[in-house]
Amino acid sequence: MSNDGGPWRRDAPEPPPARGRLLLWALVMAALGGLVVALTRAFPEAVRTPQDWSNVAYCSGFLVLLSTGLFRLGSGGLPQHLKHAAIWLAVVAVLALGFAYRDVFSGVGQRLQLAFSAGDPVATGKHELTIPQNDQGAFVVVGKVNGQRVRFVVDTGATSTVLSPDDARRVGAPMDSLHYGDAAETANGVGYSAPYTAQRLEIGPIAFDDFPVAINQAPMSSSLLGLTFLRRLQSFEHRDGMLILRWRDVGEG
């Protein structure tokens, strides 16, 4: 006698075929690869050193392993407890965010911008930009030189604004005709640089045309934003782990 449940039997939903799940996994991996390529092309200043590329490879490998594990969970999809854990993590994240900004909830957007600016300056008032201090204690800001994104470290001890050789090539400086005749004392001894006039230097909405910079002869991990820029501002100050820049528009008193 058959014990198949008769007309009251409810069949479990058919699991997706392995071939279909494999195709979905391949598409996700292709999308991940495309995203990495797109981000490195959009933000060339963010991936410069072997350590930067190592971090990209590490994160990508972790995502590949994670997605492979999910793919191998089998025909039943994600276990129910993982779904519950994801829901609880989302609830905890929302509650933590609300608690952290309970007193100044209206400023959440600005605070998140500062926390995740990745070097982009944040407007915190009229004619005021704020640059957060990074984990190494430096003020890093992404600006533009001749329309190309350049990562600067703000250096109040540097008289000039200095471009690294790599950044200088990207902004179109005539590297073959430069004369490295300017000598300066550095932490590694005497360094040499060449004068160059950038068509335009921009830090957020602050912009200067025909801006003089120095191009360093030796490789540098980052370009420097020095006093030749800072002294053109109305003021700048370091407060509570933030560098605050203020400026006047042309024609203002």
VENSUL-V315628 format. One record per residue. N is the residue number from 1. RES is the residue in three letters. PHI is phi in whole degrees, 0 to 359 (NA if undefined). D_CENTER is the distance of its C-alpha to the mean C-alpha in whole Angstrom. Layout:
# VENSUL-V315628
n->N res->RES phi->PHI d_center->D_CENTER
n->N res->RES phi->PHI d_center->D_CENTER
This chain:
# VENSUL-V315628
n->1 res->MET phi->NA d_center->68
n->2 res->SER phi->284 d_center->64
n->3 res->ASN phi->239 d_center->62
n->4 res->ASP phi->266 d_center->59
n->5 res->GLY phi->91 d_center->59
n->6 res->GLY phi->60 d_center->61
n->7 res->PRO phi->289 d_center->59
n->8 res->TRP phi->268 d_center->57
n->9 res->ARG phi->290 d_center->55
n->10 res->ARG phi->248 d_center->51
n->11 res->ASP phi->285 d_center->50
n->12 res->ALA phi->292 d_center->46
n->13 res->PRO phi->299 d_center->43
n->14 res->GLU phi->294 d_center->43
n->15 res->PRO phi->289 d_center->40
n->16 res->PRO phi->297 d_center->38
n->17 res->PRO phi->301 d_center->39
n->18 res->ALA phi->301 d_center->37
n->19 res->ARG phi->297 d_center->37
n->20 res->GLY phi->295 d_center->35
n->21 res->ARG phi->293 d_center->33
n->22 res->LEU phi->295 d_center->32
n->23 res->LEU phi->296 d_center->31
n->24 res->LEU phi->298 d_center->29
n->25 res->TRP phi->298 d_center->27
n->26 res->ALA phi->297 d_center->27
n->27 res->LEU phi->294 d_center->26
n->28 res->VAL phi->296 d_center->23
n->29 res->MET phi->295 d_center->22
n->30 res->ALA phi->296 d_center->22
n->31 res->ALA phi->295 d_center->20
n->32 res->LEU phi->297 d_center->17
n->33 res->GLY phi->299 d_center->18
n->34 res->GLY phi->297 d_center->17
n->35 res->LEU phi->295 d_center->14
n->36 res->VAL phi->298 d_center->13
n->37 res->VAL phi->297 d_center->14
n->38 res->ALA phi->297 d_center->13
n->39 res->LEU phi->292 d_center->9
n->40 res->THR phi->291 d_center->10
n->41 res->ARG phi->282 d_center->12
n->42 res->ALA phi->284 d_center->10
n->43 res->PHE phi->233 d_center->8
n->44 res->PRO phi->296 d_center->10
n->45 res->GLU phi->285 d_center->9
n->46 res->ALA phi->276 d_center->6
n->47 res->VAL phi->237 d_center->9
n->48 res->ARG phi->237 d_center->12
n->49 res->THR phi->255 d_center->14
n->50 res->PRO phi->304 d_center->17
n->51 res->GLN phi->295 d_center->15
n->52 res->ASP phi->300 d_center->12
n->53 res->TRP phi->294 d_center->14
n->54 res->SER phi->296 d_center->16
n->55 res->ASN phi->295 d_center->13
n->56 res->VAL phi->298 d_center->12
n->57 res->ALA phi->296 d_center->16
n->58 res->TYR phi->297 d_center->17
n->59 res->CYS phi->296 d_center->15
n->60 res->SER phi->296 d_center->16
n->61 res->GLY phi->297 d_center->20
n->62 res->PHE phi->298 d_center->19
n->63 res->LEU phi->295 d_center->19
n->64 res->VAL phi->296 d_center->22
n->65 res->LEU phi->296 d_center->24
n->66 res->LEU phi->297 d_center->23
n->67 res->SER phi->293 d_center->24
n->68 res->THR phi->296 d_center->27
n->69 res->GLY phi->297 d_center->29
n->70 res->LEU phi->296 d_center->28
n->71 res->PHE phi->296 d_center->30
n->72 res->ARG phi->276 d_center->33
n->73 res->LEU phi->297 d_center->34
n->74 res->GLY phi->104 d_center->36
n->75 res->SER phi->288 d_center->38
n->76 res->GLY phi->278 d_center->38
n->77 res->GLY phi->77 d_center->34
n->78 res->LEU phi->290 d_center->32
n->79 res->PRO phi->300 d_center->35
n->80 res->GLN phi->299 d_center->35
n->81 res->HIS phi->293 d_center->34
n->82 res->LEU phi->292 d_center->31
n->83 res->LYS phi->296 d_center->31
n->84 res->HIS phi->296 d_center->32
n->85 res->ALA phi->298 d_center->29
n->86 res->ALA phi->297 d_center->26
n->87 res->ILE phi->297 d_center->28
n->88 res->TRP phi->294 d_center->29
n->89 res->LEU phi->298 d_center->25
n->90 res->ALA phi->296 d_center->24
n->91 res->VAL phi->297 d_center->27
n->92 res->VAL phi->297 d_center->26
n->93 res->ALA phi->298 d_center->22
n->94 res->VAL phi->295 d_center->24
n->95 res->LEU phi->296 d_center->26
n->96 res->ALA phi->295 d_center->24
n->97 res->LEU phi->296 d_center->22
n->98 res->GLY phi->297 d_center->25
n->99 res->PHE phi->291 d_center->26
n->100 res->ALA phi->297 d_center->23
n->101 res->TYR phi->245 d_center->23
n->102 res->ARG phi->294 d_center->27
n->103 res->ASP phi->274 d_center->28
n->104 res->VAL phi->228 d_center->25
n->105 res->PHE phi->298 d_center->25
n->106 res->SER phi->294 d_center->25
n->107 res->GLY phi->260 d_center->21
n->108 res->VAL phi->300 d_center->19
n->109 res->GLY phi->301 d_center->17
n->110 res->GLN phi->293 d_center->16
n->111 res->ARG phi->296 d_center->16
n->112 res->LEU phi->295 d_center->13
n->113 res->GLN phi->300 d_center->11
n->114 res->LEU phi->295 d_center->12
n->115 res->ALA phi->290 d_center->11
n->116 res->PHE phi->240 d_center->8
n->117 res->SER phi->290 d_center->7
n->118 res->ALA phi->54 d_center->4
n->119 res->GLY phi->101 d_center->6
n->120 res->ASP phi->284 d_center->8
n->121 res->PRO phi->294 d_center->11
n->122 res->VAL phi->248 d_center->13
n->123 res->ALA phi->285 d_center->17
n->124 res->THR phi->244 d_center->19
n->125 res->GLY phi->175 d_center->22
n->126 res->LYS phi->294 d_center->24
n->127 res->HIS phi->57 d_center->23
n->128 res->GLU phi->220 d_center->21
n->129 res->LEU phi->241 d_center->17
n->130 res->THR phi->236 d_center->16
n->131 res->ILE phi->242 d_center->13
n->132 res->PRO phi->284 d_center->13
n->133 res->GLN phi->282 d_center->14
n->134 res->ASN phi->273 d_center->12
n->135 res->ASP phi->295 d_center->14
n->136 res->GLN phi->269 d_center->15
n->137 res->GLY phi->87 d_center->17
n->138 res->ALA phi->259 d_center->15
n->139 res->PHE phi->257 d_center->14
n->140 res->VAL phi->251 d_center->10
n->141 res->VAL phi->223 d_center->10
n->142 res->VAL phi->261 d_center->9
n->143 res->GLY phi->241 d_center->12
n->144 res->LYS phi->228 d_center->15
n->145 res->VAL phi->235 d_center->18
n->146 res->ASN phi->53 d_center->20
n->147 res->GLY phi->84 d_center->18
n->148 res->GLN phi->258 d_center->15
n->149 res->ARG phi->292 d_center->12
n->150 res->VAL phi->226 d_center->12
n->151 res->ARG phi->269 d_center->10
n->152 res->PHE phi->248 d_center->13
n->153 res->VAL phi->257 d_center->14
n->154 res->VAL phi->287 d_center->16
n->155 res->ASP phi->230 d_center->20
n->156 res->THR phi->288 d_center->23
n->157 res->GLY phi->268 d_center->25
n->158 res->ALA phi->264 d_center->24
n->159 res->THR phi->294 d_center->27
n->160 res->SER phi->259 d_center->25
n->161 res->THR phi->271 d_center->22
n->162 res->VAL phi->242 d_center->21
n->163 res->LEU phi->262 d_center->19
n->164 res->SER phi->289 d_center->19
n->165 res->PRO phi->304 d_center->21
n->166 res->ASP phi->297 d_center->18
n->167 res->ASP phi->294 d_center->17
n->168 res->ALA phi->298 d_center->20
n->169 res->ARG phi->297 d_center->21
n->170 res->ARG phi->294 d_center->18
n->171 res->VAL phi->274 d_center->19
n->172 res->GLY phi->94 d_center->23
n->173 res->ALA phi->292 d_center->25
n->174 res->PRO phi->283 d_center->28
n->175 res->MET phi->299 d_center->28
n->176 res->ASP phi->288 d_center->31
n->177 res->SER phi->252 d_center->33
n->178 res->LEU phi->285 d_center->31
n->179 res->HIS phi->244 d_center->33
n->180 res->TYR phi->273 d_center->32
n->181 res->GLY phi->254 d_center->35
n->182 res->ASP phi->267 d_center->33
n->183 res->ALA phi->258 d_center->33
n->184 res->ALA phi->210 d_center->31
n->185 res->GLU phi->284 d_center->31
n->186 res->THR phi->232 d_center->28
n->187 res->ALA phi->296 d_center->28
n->188 res->ASN phi->257 d_center->29
n->189 res->GLY phi->109 d_center->32
n->190 res->VAL phi->282 d_center->32
n->191 res->GLY phi->245 d_center->29
n->192 res->TYR phi->239 d_center->30
n->193 res->SER phi->218 d_center->28
n->194 res->ALA phi->238 d_center->29
n->195 res->PRO phi->286 d_center->29
n->196 res->TYR phi->205 d_center->27
n->197 res->THR phi->252 d_center->27
n->198 res->ALA phi->282 d_center->24
n->199 res->GLN phi->298 d_center->25
n->200 res->ARG phi->202 d_center->22
n->201 res->LEU phi->240 d_center->20
n->202 res->GLU phi->231 d_center->17
n->203 res->ILE phi->236 d_center->15
n->204 res->GLY phi->60 d_center->15
n->205 res->PRO phi->279 d_center->19
n->206 res->ILE phi->279 d_center->20
n->207 res->ALA phi->219 d_center->21
n->208 res->PHE phi->229 d_center->24
n->209 res->ASP phi->269 d_center->26
n->210 res->ASP phi->49 d_center->27
n->211 res->PHE phi->266 d_center->25
n->212 res->PRO phi->282 d_center->27
n->213 res->VAL phi->226 d_center->24
n->214 res->ALA phi->246 d_center->25
n->215 res->ILE phi->254 d_center->24
n->216 res->ASN phi->288 d_center->24
n->217 res->GLN phi->282 d_center->27
n->218 res->ALA phi->273 d_center->25
n->219 res->PRO phi->300 d_center->22
n->220 res->MET phi->226 d_center->19
n->221 res->SER phi->286 d_center->16
n->222 res->SER phi->202 d_center->14
n->223 res->SER phi->287 d_center->16
n->224 res->LEU phi->242 d_center->18
n->225 res->LEU phi->257 d_center->18
n->226 res->GLY phi->255 d_center->22
n->227 res->LEU phi->291 d_center->25
n->228 res->THR phi->299 d_center->25
n->229 res->PHE phi->271 d_center->23
n->230 res->LEU phi->298 d_center->23
n->231 res->ARG phi->287 d_center->27
n->232 res->ARG phi->275 d_center->27
n->233 res->LEU phi->276 d_center->25
n->234 res->GLN phi->293 d_center->28
n->235 res->SER phi->194 d_center->26
n->236 res->PHE phi->212 d_center->23
n->237 res->GLU phi->210 d_center->23
n->238 res->HIS phi->254 d_center->22
n->239 res->ARG phi->212 d_center->23
n->240 res->ASP phi->53 d_center->22
n->241 res->GLY phi->74 d_center->19
n->242 res->MET phi->232 d_center->17
n->243 res->LEU phi->255 d_center->18
n->244 res->ILE phi->251 d_center->20
n->245 res->LEU phi->251 d_center->20
n->246 res->ARG phi->232 d_center->23
n->247 res->TRP phi->214 d_center->25
n->248 res->ARG phi->248 d_center->28
n->249 res->ASP phi->287 d_center->28
n->250 res->VAL phi->299 d_center->31
n->251 res->GLY phi->99 d_center->34
n->252 res->GLU phi->280 d_center->33
n->253 res->GLY phi->282 d_center->36
